[in-house]
């Protein structure tokens, strides 16, 4: 009976060390692509099968990444913001390409979600996904840093902590959405979304909005900013307050698409036509944005690239490589909610 091939057989045939074979079969970024492909081809030729349990015992790695999501209020039973549903898919695909399993669970502000995933060998590292109240969970991020946990987060860059974040350039996105409205001839622009450190992503979008107004010689009118967080209902309520306030406005920058969709309903209920009387721009480009009436102009965040960067950066961090915060450029997607668009 023919003996089962071992990783040492592959190493001999490939002319590399056994540890290089182990890394290549785990799709480790420490092995260059050409060597990795050569080793995997030899493994296939020899009909070599990885004993995952034995491999984990040797390496003390689980080959698993834990993804912790904030539960958000939604109109369905998912409790996941539609924007993050898309990113969840891209993270899952990126993990599969790297040969990693993905463990998904919800994080609640009241839960002990910063427990020792690595020490218990549940996961080699964490991805933190979702918004939540940054001020509330900052302390838990500090605990993760103190205990040496490998983790990356989706979100705005944090200046005062050595956190590795992957996020959108929200400030630039705020500039672009506002510039577009100004170019369409709008001069009284409202902003619906939180403008505080509790929601850093929204705050950066608001700062970009204000900079664009100033750069174009327009006044930042505090009476045209209303707080709203993440949901259609919040956008609806904020828009109702905007309308009731009596301050003239001819455009709305919404901090996310869900807020924009809620604002759209409030405007329509009050007989305010879009875009004839009020132009509207959102942020995220969730799937439903192109199916609203009128279709929503919005700032797109590249969720596919985001997923790849979150997984790749975390694996680099686990491998001991130098990593840094990365901001993804935003992209304005022009539709009909601002005027005669496509």
C-alpha positions in Angstrom: 0.0 0.0 0.0 1.3 3.4 -1.0 2.3 5.6 2.0 0.4 8.8 2.5 2.3 11.9 1.3 3.6 14.2 4.0 4.5 17.9 4.1 8.2 16.8 4.2 7.7 15.1 0.8 6.3 18.3 -0.7 9.2 20.3 0.9 11.7 17.9 -0.7 10.2 18.1 -4.1 9.7 21.9 -4.0 13.2 22.5 -2.6 11.9 24.5 0.4 11.6 24.0 4.1 8.7 22.2 5.7 7.7 25.4 7.5 7.4 27.1 4.2 5.1 24.3 2.9 2.9 24.7 6.0 2.6 28.5 5.5 1.9 28.0 1.7 -0.8 25.5 2.4 -2.4 28.0 4.8 -2.2 30.8 2.1 0.1 32.7 4.4 1.1 36.2 3.0 4.7 35.4 4.2 5.1 33.1 1.2 5.4 34.8 -2.2 2.7 34.0 -4.7 5.0 32.0 -7.1 6.3 29.7 -4.4 2.8 29.3 -2.9 1.4 28.2 -6.3 4.3 25.8 -6.8 3.8 24.2 -3.4 0.1 23.9 -3.8 0.5 22.3 -7.2 2.9 19.7 -5.8 0.5 19.0 -2.9 -2.3 18.4 -5.4 -0.1 16.2 -7.5 0.8 14.1 -4.4 -2.9 14.1 -3.3 -1.8 15.6 0.0 -4.6 16.5 2.4 -4.1 18.9 5.3 -4.9 17.4 8.7 -6.4 20.6 10.0 -6.7 19.5 13.6 -3.0 18.3 13.7 -1.9 21.5 12.0 -3.7 23.6 14.6 -2.1 21.7 17.5 1.3 22.2 16.0 0.9 25.9 15.2 -1.5 26.8 18.0 -3.5 28.6 15.4 -7.2 28.1 14.7 -7.1 29.2 11.1 -10.3 31.1 12.0 -11.1 34.8 12.0 -13.8 36.1 14.3 -16.1 38.8 12.9 -17.9 40.8 15.6 -20.9 42.9 14.3 -22.9 45.6 16.1 -26.6 44.7 16.1 -28.5 47.6 14.4 -32.2 48.3 14.4 -33.5 47.2 11.0 -36.9 46.7 9.3 -36.3 43.0 9.1 -34.9 40.3 11.4 -31.3 40.6 10.3 -30.3 43.3 12.8 -27.5 44.1 10.4 -27.2 47.5 8.6 -27.7 46.8 4.8 -24.3 48.4 4.1 -22.5 45.8 6.3 -24.4 42.9 4.7 -22.6 43.6 1.5 -19.3 43.9 3.3 -20.0 40.6 5.2 -20.2 38.8 1.9 -16.8 40.3 0.7 -15.1 39.4 4.0 -16.4 35.8 3.7 -15.0 35.5 0.2 -11.7 37.0 1.2 -11.4 34.5 4.1 -12.2 31.6 1.9 -9.5 32.6 -0.6 -6.9 32.7 2.3 -8.0 29.3 3.6 -9.5 30.7 6.8 -12.9 30.0 8.4 -15.0 32.9 9.6 -16.8 33.0 12.9 -19.5 35.6 13.0 -21.3 36.9 16.1 -23.0 40.1 17.3 -21.3 42.5 19.7 -23.5 44.4 22.1 -22.3 47.4 24.2 -23.4 45.4 27.3 -21.6 42.2 26.3 -18.1 41.0 27.1 -17.2 40.9 23.4 -13.6 41.8 24.0 -13.0 38.4 25.7 -9.8 36.5 24.9 -10.6 34.9 21.5 -6.9 34.2 20.8 -6.1 32.9 24.3 -9.0 30.4 24.0 -7.9 29.5 20.5 -11.3 30.3 19.1 -9.8 32.7 16.6 -6.4 34.0 15.5 -7.7 37.6 15.2 -10.8 39.8 15.2 -12.5 42.0 12.7 -14.8 44.6 14.3 -17.6 45.7 12.0 -20.5 48.1 12.5 -21.0 51.5 13.9 -22.4 51.7 17.5 -21.5 54.5 19.8 -17.7 55.0 19.6 -17.5 56.7 23.0 -19.2 53.7 24.6 -16.9 51.1 23.1 -13.6 52.9 23.1 -12.7 51.5 26.5 -13.1 47.9 25.2 -10.8 48.7 22.2 -8.2 49.9 24.7 -8.5 46.5 26.6 -8.0 44.6 23.3 -4.8 46.7 22.7 -3.6 46.0 26.3 -4.0 42.3 26.0 -2.2 42.2 22.7 -5.2 40.9 20.6 -4.7 41.0 16.9 -7.6 43.0 15.5 -8.6 45.5 12.8 -11.8 47.5 12.7 -13.9 49.2 10.0 -14.2 52.8 10.7 -12.7 56.3 10.8 -9.0 56.7 11.7 -8.4 57.2 15.4 -5.6 59.7 16.1 -5.1 59.1 19.8 -4.9 55.3 19.8 -2.7 52.8 17.9 -5.7 51.2 16.3 -5.5 49.7 12.8 -8.5 50.7 10.9 -9.8 50.2 7.3 -12.3 52.8 6.3 -13.6 55.2 3.7 -12.2 58.7 3.3 -15.4 60.1 4.9 -14.1 63.7 4.9 -13.5 63.6 1.2 -16.9 62.0 0.7 -18.5 64.8 2.6 -16.7 67.3 0.3 -17.8 65.5 -2.9 -21.5 65.2 -2.0 -21.6 68.9 -1.1 -19.7 70.0 -4.1 -22.1 68.2 -6.4 -25.1 69.9 -4.9 -23.4 73.3 -5.1 -22.6 72.7 -8.8 -26.3 72.0 -9.3 -27.0 75.5 -8.1 -28.1 74.7 -4.5 -27.0 77.2 -1.9 -29.0 76.4 1.3 -27.8 72.9 2.2 -28.9 71.0 5.2 -27.0 68.1 6.8 -28.8 65.2 8.4 -26.5 63.0 10.6 -24.7 63.1 13.9 -21.9 65.7 14.2 -20.1 64.4 17.3 -17.4 62.0 18.4 -20.1 59.4 19.2 -20.2 58.7 15.4 -16.8 59.5 14.0 -17.7 58.4 10.4 -20.7 60.8 10.3 -18.7 63.5 12.0 -16.0 63.3 9.3 -18.6 63.5 6.6 -20.1 66.6 8.3 -16.6 68.2 8.5 -16.1 67.6 4.8 -19.6 69.1 4.1 -18.7 72.3 6.1 -15.3 72.6 4.4 -16.9 72.5 1.0 -19.5 75.1 2.0 -16.7 77.5 3.2 -14.5 76.8 0.1 -17.4 77.8 -2.1 -18.2 81.0 -0.1 -21.3 79.6 1.6 -22.3 80.0 5.2 -22.4 76.9 7.6 -25.8 77.3 9.0 -26.1 75.3 12.3 -29.9 75.6 12.1 -29.7 73.3 9.0 -27.9 70.4 10.8 -30.0 67.8 12.6 -28.7 64.7 14.3 -29.7 61.2 13.0 -28.1 57.8 13.3 -28.2 54.9 10.8 -31.9 54.3 10.3 -34.8 55.3 8.0 -36.8 56.4 11.0 -34.0 58.6 12.3 -33.8 60.2 8.8 -37.5 60.7 8.7 -37.7 62.3 12.1 -34.7 64.6 11.4 -36.2 65.7 8.1 -39.5 66.5 9.8 -37.7 68.7 12.3 -35.8 70.4 9.5 -39.1 71.1 7.7 -40.8 72.3 10.9 -37.9 74.6 11.8 -38.8 76.9 9.0 -35.3 77.6 7.9 -35.2 77.7 4.0 -33.3 74.9 2.4 -33.0 73.6 -1.2 -30.8 70.5 -0.6 -30.0 67.8 1.9 -26.8 65.9 2.5 -27.6 62.7 4.4 -24.9 61.0 6.4 -26.0 57.6 5.1 -28.5 56.2 2.5 -30.9 55.0 5.2 -31.2 58.5 6.6 -31.7 59.8 3.0 -34.5 57.3 2.4 -36.2 58.4 5.6 -35.8 62.0 4.6 -37.2 61.3 1.2 -40.4 60.0 2.8 -40.7 63.0 5.0 -40.3 65.4 2.1 -42.8 63.6 0.0 -45.4 63.5 2.8 -45.0 67.3 3.2 -45.5 67.8 -0.6 -42.0 68.9 -1.2 -40.8 67.6 -4.6 -37.4 65.9 -5.2 -35.3 67.2 -6.9 -37.3 70.2 -8.1 -37.6 71.9 -4.7 -35.0 69.9 -2.7 -32.1 67.9 -4.0 -30.9 64.9 -2.0 -27.6 63.0 -1.6 -26.9 59.9 0.5 -23.8 58.0 1.5 -23.0 54.2 1.1 -24.7 53.2 -2.1 -26.7 50.3 -0.5 -28.6 48.1 -2.9 -31.9 49.9 -2.5 -30.5 53.3 -3.4 -30.9 52.8 -7.1 -34.6 51.7 -6.6 -35.9 54.7 -4.6 -38.1 57.3 -6.4 -36.3 59.3 -7.6 -33.2 57.1 -7.6 -30.7 58.3 -5.0 -27.5 60.1 -5.8 -25.0 58.8 -3.2 -21.4 58.4 -2.2 -20.2 54.8 -2.8 -17.9 52.9 -0.4 -16.2 50.0 -2.1 -17.3 47.0 0.1 -15.5 44.4 -2.0 -12.1 46.2 -1.5 -13.0 46.9 2.1 -13.5 43.1 2.8 -10.2 42.2 1.1 -8.3 44.9 3.0 -9.8 44.0 6.4 -8.9 40.3 6.0 -5.5 40.9 4.4 -4.4 43.5 6.9 -5.5 41.3 9.8 -3.5 38.3 8.4 -0.5 40.6 8.0 -0.9 41.7 11.6 -1.1 38.1 12.8 2.0 37.2 10.8 4.0 40.1 12.5 4.2 42.3 9.4 4.0 46.1 9.6 0.5 47.3 8.9 -1.2 50.7 8.8 -4.6 52.3 8.7 -6.0 52.6 5.1 -8.7 54.9 3.9 -10.5 53.9 0.7 -11.4 56.7 -1.8 -15.1 57.5 -2.1 -16.9 57.5 -5.4 -19.9 59.7 -6.2 -22.7 57.8 -7.9 -25.0 60.2 -9.7 -28.7 59.5 -10.1 -31.9 61.5 -10.3 -32.4 62.8 -6.8 -30.2 65.9 -7.6 -31.7 66.9 -11.0 -31.4 65.8 -14.6 -29.0 62.9 -13.9 -28.7 59.5 -15.5 
